[in-house]
Amino acid sequence: MTPNFEQLQVIISKFRECRLKAALGGSGLLYALGLTEVVHDWDLTTNEPLHEVMRCLNGFHVIEKRRVSETFRSEYILALPDEDIEIIGGYAIRCGREICHLPSIIGGAWRDVPMASPEVWAVAYDLMGRLDKAELLFGYLQRAGVSRYALELLLEEPLPSALRARLEAMTVMGSIE
């Protein structure tokens, strides 16, 4: 299943019109990178404040999701159910007793849609325990190279030691910057 791509383009265009940034992550990122054939919904991450995003999306059917898990600690999650889109603001996941903040970094574009950093989403999937998806992205990064900028930001977070060691080892890989 692939949700309606045109609806994603409408929301991305609206963000651009409002001079806000958002990046495609989740299964949409995996799809854009050719790592899966299944997209459940379009996940967008952003560092923009909630009030700015809500102002920008005035006129759309937007639902603010309540925090339903101790694992996910993002500032907010907005659902646009008519468009099969979720917007994750201030993306964060619990790492033991700490909170790991996962920055919304634009790591390229696909069909004129800004894509999120594969490094950030590899870490996110690892922290969520979705190791099959994390491994798809880590494999991709082995082949394509890494963003040193993304790795530096991620290494500032309180990551589990095994994940930290993996990212530190990646800093010697070829860079895409």
PASEBA-1860 file (N, C-alpha, C; in nm, 3 decimals):
! residues 177
1> MTPNFEQL> 0.084/-0.119/0.000/0.000/0.000/0.000/0.088/0.124/0.000 ~ 0.053/0.220/-0.078/0.121/0.349/-0.076/0.015/0.457/-0.063 ~ 0.023/0.539/0.043/-0.074/0.648/0.055/-0.060/0.747/-0.060 ~ -0.157/0.833/-0.072/-0.165/0.928/-0.181/-0.046/1.025/-0.179 ~ 0.041/1.013/-0.278/0.160/1.097/-0.286/0.124/1.243/-0.311 ~ 0.018/1.267/-0.387/-0.022/1.404/-0.418/-0.059/1.481/-0.290 ~ -0.119/1.411/-0.194/-0.153/1.475/-0.067/-0.027/1.515/0.009 ~ 0.075/1.430/0.003/0.203/1.463/0.065/0.261/1.589/0.001
9> QVIISKFR> 0.256/1.596/-0.131/0.307/1.713/-0.203/0.233/1.840/-0.162 ~ 0.103/1.830/-0.140/0.024/1.946/-0.098/0.075/1.997/0.037 ~ 0.098/1.907/0.131/0.144/1.947/0.265/0.285/2.003/0.259 ~ 0.372/1.942/0.181/0.508/1.994/0.165/0.503/2.134/0.103 ~ 0.420/2.153/0.003/0.405/2.285/-0.058/0.355/2.387/0.042 ~ 0.262/2.347/0.126/0.209/2.436/0.228/0.320/2.475/0.327 ~ 0.402/2.379/0.368/0.515/2.409/0.457/0.609/2.509/0.390 ~ 0.639/2.488/0.263/0.728/2.581/0.192/0.667/2.721/0.187
17> ECRLKAAL> 0.538/2.728/0.159/0.468/2.856/0.153/0.479/2.930/0.287 ~ 0.476/2.855/0.396/0.485/2.913/0.531/0.630/2.929/0.578 ~ 0.724/2.890/0.490/0.867/2.896/0.523/0.903/2.810/0.644 ~ 0.841/2.693/0.649/0.869/2.593/0.752/0.936/2.474/0.685 ~ 1.014/2.402/0.763/1.084/2.285/0.710/1.030/2.158/0.772 ~ 1.018/2.057/0.688/0.978/1.923/0.732/1.049/1.824/0.641 ~ 1.071/1.703/0.692/1.142/1.602/0.616/1.069/1.468/0.625 ~ 1.065/1.397/0.514/1.000/1.266/0.506/1.085/1.160/0.575
25> GGSGLLYA> 1.025/1.093/0.672/1.093/0.985/0.742/1.010/0.858/0.739 ~ 1.037/0.768/0.831/0.961/0.644/0.846/0.964/0.558/0.721 ~ 0.852/0.489/0.698/0.846/0.397/0.584/0.853/0.474/0.451 ~ 0.812/0.601/0.452/0.825/0.682/0.331/0.970/0.703/0.292 ~ 1.055/0.724/0.392/1.200/0.736/0.366/1.255/0.605/0.313 ~ 1.217/0.494/0.376/1.263/0.363/0.328/1.220/0.340/0.183 ~ 1.099/0.378/0.151/1.047/0.365/0.016/1.125/0.453/-0.082 ~ 1.148/0.578/-0.044/1.221/0.672/-0.130/1.362/0.624/-0.158
33> LGLTEVVH> 1.422/0.554/-0.063/1.558/0.502/-0.080/1.561/0.366/-0.149 ~ 1.444/0.313/-0.184/1.437/0.183/-0.251/1.458/0.066/-0.158 ~ 1.431/0.084/-0.029/1.456/-0.021/0.070/1.330/-0.099/0.108 ~ 1.214/-0.054/0.064/1.089/-0.124/0.090/0.990/-0.089/-0.020 ~ 0.888/-0.172/-0.032/0.782/-0.146/-0.128/0.653/-0.107/-0.058 ~ 0.657/-0.097/0.076/0.536/-0.071/0.154/0.550/0.060/0.231 ~ 0.452/0.146/0.214/0.444/0.271/0.290/0.311/0.268/0.363 ~ 0.316/0.279/0.496/0.193/0.275/0.575/0.125/0.412/0.579
41> DWDLTTNE> 0.206/0.515/0.599/0.159/0.653/0.597/0.282/0.739/0.572 ~ 0.260/0.867/0.553/0.371/0.959/0.532/0.404/1.022/0.667 ~ 0.525/0.997/0.716/0.572/1.058/0.841/0.663/1.174/0.807 ~ 0.630/1.290/0.857/0.715/1.408/0.841/0.768/1.447/0.978 ~ 0.896/1.478/0.985/0.953/1.530/1.108/0.984/1.678/1.087 ~ 0.978/1.751/1.196/1.007/1.894/1.190/1.061/1.940/1.325 ~ 1.140/2.046/1.319/1.187/2.112/1.441/1.105/2.238/1.469 ~ 1.003/2.263/1.387/0.924/2.385/1.398/0.831/2.379/1.520
49> PLHEVMRC> 0.805/2.494/1.582/0.713/2.497/1.698/0.570/2.460/1.657 ~ 0.499/2.398/1.749/0.362/2.354/1.725/0.273/2.467/1.675 ~ 0.280/2.583/1.738/0.189/2.692/1.698/0.214/2.736/1.554 ~ 0.340/2.731/1.508/0.369/2.769/1.369/0.314/2.665/1.271 ~ 0.329/2.538/1.306/0.277/2.431/1.218/0.125/2.438/1.214 ~ 0.061/2.459/1.328/-0.085/2.467/1.332/-0.135/2.588/1.251 ~ -0.065/2.699/1.262/-0.102/2.818/1.184/-0.090/2.787/1.035 ~ 0.017/2.719/0.998/0.041/2.686/0.857/-0.067/2.591/0.803
57> LNGFHVIE> -0.112/2.499/0.886/-0.208/2.398/0.841/-0.353/2.438/0.867 ~ -0.375/2.566/0.893/-0.510/2.615/0.912/-0.593/2.579/0.789 ~ -0.709/2.521/0.811/-0.794/2.479/0.701/-0.787/2.330/0.672 ~ -0.685/2.262/0.724/-0.675/2.117/0.709/-0.734/2.051/0.833 ~ -0.780/1.929/0.817/-0.829/1.849/0.930/-0.706/1.794/1.004 ~ -0.673/1.854/1.118/-0.553/1.817/1.196/-0.597/1.772/1.335 ~ -0.544/1.659/1.378/-0.571/1.606/1.511/-0.439/1.598/1.586 ~ -0.434/1.659/1.705/-0.315/1.645/1.788/-0.328/1.516/1.867
65> KRRVSETF> -0.233/1.425/1.848/-0.236/1.296/1.917/-0.184/1.311/2.059 ~ -0.246/1.242/2.149/-0.202/1.240/2.288/-0.086/1.142/2.301 ~ 0.001/1.169/2.396/0.112/1.078/2.424/0.054/0.949/2.479 ~ 0.080/0.838/2.411/0.024/0.710/2.452/0.131/0.611/2.495 ~ 0.256/0.654/2.497/0.366/0.564/2.527/0.475/0.638/2.603 ~ 0.538/0.569/2.692/0.654/0.626/2.761/0.778/0.626/2.671 ~ 0.775/0.546/2.565/0.889/0.537/2.474/0.902/0.662/2.388 ~ 0.792/0.705/2.330/0.795/0.818/2.238/0.776/0.947/2.317
73> RSEYILAL> 0.874/1.036/2.306/0.875/1.158/2.387/0.881/1.284/2.303 ~ 0.832/1.277/2.180/0.831/1.393/2.091/0.748/1.504/2.153 ~ 0.778/1.628/2.112/0.703/1.743/2.163/0.556/1.735/2.124 ~ 0.530/1.692/2.001/0.391/1.676/1.955/0.387/1.584/1.835 ~ 0.269/1.527/1.813/0.241/1.448/1.693/0.106/1.494/1.642 ~ 0.105/1.533/1.516/-0.018/1.576/1.451/-0.055/1.472/1.345 ~ -0.181/1.440/1.339/-0.229/1.349/1.235/-0.318/1.428/1.140 ~ -0.296/1.406/1.012/-0.384/1.457/0.908/-0.448/1.333/0.846
81> PDEDIEII> -0.553/1.281/0.910/-0.608/1.152/0.868/-0.660/1.150/0.725 ~ -0.708/1.262/0.676/-0.758/1.267/0.539/-0.645/1.250/0.437 ~ -0.523/1.278/0.478/-0.407/1.271/0.389/-0.313/1.156/0.424 ~ -0.342/1.075/0.526/-0.252/0.968/0.572/-0.113/1.023/0.604 ~ -0.110/1.136/0.675/0.016/1.201/0.709/0.022/1.223/0.860 ~ 0.139/1.196/0.918/0.166/1.232/1.057/0.284/1.328/1.057 ~ 0.276/1.430/1.141/0.384/1.527/1.156/0.435/1.514/1.299 ~ 0.564/1.483/1.310/0.627/1.461/1.439/0.715/1.582/1.468
89> GGYAIRCG> 0.679/1.658/1.568/0.755/1.778/1.605/0.845/1.751/1.723 ~ 0.970/1.794/1.711/1.064/1.772/1.820/1.080/1.623/1.850 ~ 1.108/1.545/1.748/1.115/1.399/1.757/1.209/1.357/1.869 ~ 1.160/1.270/1.957/1.242/1.222/2.069/1.191/1.085/2.113 ~ 1.286/1.003/2.158/1.257/0.868/2.204/1.332/0.845/2.335 ~ 1.266/0.778/2.427/1.330/0.746/2.555/1.445/0.649/2.532 ~ 1.559/0.679/2.596/1.678/0.593/2.593/1.710/0.558/2.739 ~ 1.654/0.449/2.788/1.673/0.417/2.929/1.605/0.523/3.014
97> REICHLPS> 1.682/0.590/3.100/1.627/0.696/3.184/1.637/0.834/3.119 ~ 1.700/0.841/3.006/1.723/0.967/2.935/1.629/0.979/2.815 ~ 1.630/1.096/2.756/1.555/1.122/2.633/1.655/1.154/2.522 ~ 1.644/1.082/2.411/1.727/1.108/2.293/1.647/1.194/2.197 ~ 1.699/1.311/2.168/1.636/1.402/2.073/1.690/1.371/1.933 ~ 1.599/1.351/1.841/1.634/1.311/1.705/1.601/1.427/1.611 ~ 1.703/1.501/1.572/1.679/1.623/1.494/1.620/1.593/1.356 ~ 1.538/1.684/1.312/1.484/1.675/1.177/1.585/1.741/1.084
105> IIGGAWRD> 1.663/1.658/1.020/1.769/1.703/0.928/1.727/1.661/0.788 ~ 1.735/1.752/0.695/1.705/1.717/0.556/1.829/1.652/0.496 ~ 1.811/1.529/0.448/1.923/1.451/0.398/1.916/1.426/0.248 ~ 1.845/1.509/0.177/1.831/1.491/0.033/1.687/1.518/-0.007 ~ 1.654/1.483/-0.131/1.517/1.502/-0.179/1.479/1.384/-0.267 ~ 1.351/1.356/-0.270/1.294/1.250/-0.353/1.166/1.307/-0.414 ~ 1.164/1.314/-0.547/1.046/1.367/-0.617/1.004/1.501/-0.559 ~ 1.103/1.585/-0.530/1.084/1.720/-0.478/1.030/1.723/-0.334
113> VPMASPEV> 1.042/1.613/-0.263/1.004/1.606/-0.122/1.132/1.594/-0.041 ~ 1.154/1.683/0.057/1.273/1.672/0.141/1.270/1.541/0.219 ~ 1.381/1.469/0.214/1.393/1.343/0.288/1.470/1.366/0.417 ~ 1.430/1.294/0.519/1.498/1.301/0.648/1.633/1.228/0.639 ~ 1.716/1.258/0.734/1.846/1.195/0.744/1.831/1.045/0.769 ~ 1.891/0.960/0.684/1.887/0.815/0.710/1.958/0.779/0.841 ~ 2.059/0.857/0.877/2.129/0.831/1.003/2.034/0.846/1.122 ~ 1.955/0.953/1.120/1.861/0.978/1.230/1.758/0.867/1.237
121> WAVAYDLM> 1.705/0.826/1.123/1.603/0.723/1.125/1.659/0.585/1.155 ~ 1.785/0.558/1.120/1.847/0.431/1.160/1.853/0.425/1.313 ~ 1.892/0.535/1.375/1.898/0.543/1.521/1.757/0.531/1.580 ~ 1.662/0.603/1.522/1.524/0.598/1.573/1.470/0.455/1.570 ~ 1.485/0.388/1.457/1.435/0.251/1.448/1.508/0.159/1.546 ~ 1.637/0.179/1.565/1.712/0.098/1.663/1.655/0.121/1.803 ~ 1.633/0.247/1.840/1.579/0.279/1.971/1.437/0.225/1.991 ~ 1.360/0.217/1.883/1.224/0.164/1.890/1.221/0.012/1.895
129> GRLDKAEL> 1.337/-0.050/1.870/1.340/-0.196/1.865/1.297/-0.252/1.731 ~ 1.285/-0.168/1.632/1.250/-0.212/1.496/1.379/-0.236/1.419 ~ 1.448/-0.341/1.462/1.585/-0.364/1.416/1.594/-0.400/1.268 ~ 1.490/-0.462/1.211/1.494/-0.493/1.068/1.501/-0.365/0.985 ~ 1.421/-0.265/1.024/1.424/-0.137/0.952/1.554/-0.062/0.979 ~ 1.602/-0.068/1.103/1.730/-0.004/1.135/1.842/-0.063/1.049 ~ 1.843/-0.195/1.035/1.948/-0.261/0.956/1.939/-0.225/0.809 ~ 1.818/-0.207/0.757/1.805/-0.162/0.617/1.876/-0.028/0.599
137> LFGYLQRA> 1.854/0.063/0.694/1.915/0.196/0.683/2.065/0.192/0.710 ~ 2.109/0.115/0.807/2.253/0.104/0.831/2.323/0.044/0.709 ~ 2.261/-0.055/0.646/2.317/-0.113/0.522/2.324/-0.010/0.411 ~ 2.220/0.069/0.398/2.219/0.176/0.298/2.335/0.273/0.324 ~ 2.353/0.313/0.449/2.460/0.407/0.483/2.598/0.348/0.456 ~ 2.613/0.218/0.475/2.740/0.152/0.442/2.772/0.169/0.293 ~ 2.669/0.160/0.211/2.688/0.170/0.066/2.699/0.314/0.019 ~ 2.617/0.403/0.075/2.604/0.540/0.022/2.694/0.641/0.092
145> GVSRYALE> 2.741/0.611/0.212/2.818/0.707/0.289/2.730/0.773/0.394 ~ 2.793/0.847/0.482/2.722/0.905/0.596/2.738/1.056/0.598 ~ 2.647/1.119/0.667/2.657/1.263/0.693/2.728/1.281/0.827 ~ 2.846/1.337/0.823/2.920/1.361/0.948/2.842/1.455/1.040 ~ 2.773/1.552/0.981/2.692/1.645/1.058/2.585/1.570/1.138 ~ 2.512/1.481/1.071/2.407/1.404/1.138/2.468/1.318/1.249 ~ 2.580/1.253/1.219/2.644/1.168/1.320/2.687/1.250/1.441 ~ 2.744/1.368/1.417/2.788/1.453/1.529/2.671/1.490/1.618
153> LLLEEPLP> 2.558/1.527/1.559/2.440/1.562/1.638/2.389/1.442/1.717 ~ 2.385/1.327/1.654/2.336/1.207/1.721/2.428/1.165/1.835 ~ 2.558/1.182/1.817/2.653/1.141/1.921/2.650/1.233/2.043 ~ 2.581/1.346/2.033/2.561/1.433/2.149/2.450/1.383/2.240 ~ 2.374/1.285/2.192/2.260/1.232/2.267/2.302/1.116/2.357 ~ 2.223/1.087/2.462/2.255/0.978/2.556/2.217/0.841/2.500 ~ 2.282/0.801/2.393/2.250/0.675/2.325/2.300/0.555/2.404 ~ 2.236/0.440/2.387/2.290/0.316/2.446/2.430/0.291/2.393
161> SALRARLE> 2.514/0.229/2.474/2.657/0.216/2.440/2.681/0.142/2.309 ~ 2.607/0.036/2.281/2.629/-0.039/2.156/2.595/0.047/2.034 ~ 2.488/0.122/2.043/2.449/0.209/1.931/2.549/0.323/1.916 ~ 2.594/0.379/2.026/2.696/0.483/2.023/2.823/0.432/1.954 ~ 2.868/0.313/1.991/2.989/0.255/1.931/2.970/0.235/1.781 ~ 2.852/0.194/1.742/2.826/0.174/1.598/2.835/0.306/1.523 ~ 2.778/0.412/1.579/2.785/0.543/1.514/2.928/0.595/1.512 ~ 3.001/0.577/1.620/3.140/0.622/1.624/3.223/0.552/1.518
169> AMTVMGSI> 3.197/0.422/1.496/3.268/0.348/1.391/3.232/0.401/1.253 ~ 3.111/0.451/1.237/3.067/0.504/1.108/3.135/0.636/1.075 ~ 3.188/0.707/1.175/3.249/0.837/1.148/3.373/0.825/1.060 ~ 3.430/0.705/1.048/3.548/0.687/0.964/3.509/0.645/0.822 ~ 3.380/0.622/0.800/3.332/0.584/0.666/3.338/0.704/0.572 ~ 3.317/0.677/0.445/3.308/0.784/0.347/3.193/0.877/0.379 ~ 3.215/1.004/0.358/3.115/1.105/0.389/3.041/1.146/0.263 ~ 2.912/1.178/0.277/2.832/1.225/0.164/2.828/1.376/0.157
177> E> 2.896/1.440/0.252/2.893/1.587/0.254/3.008/1.643/0.173
END
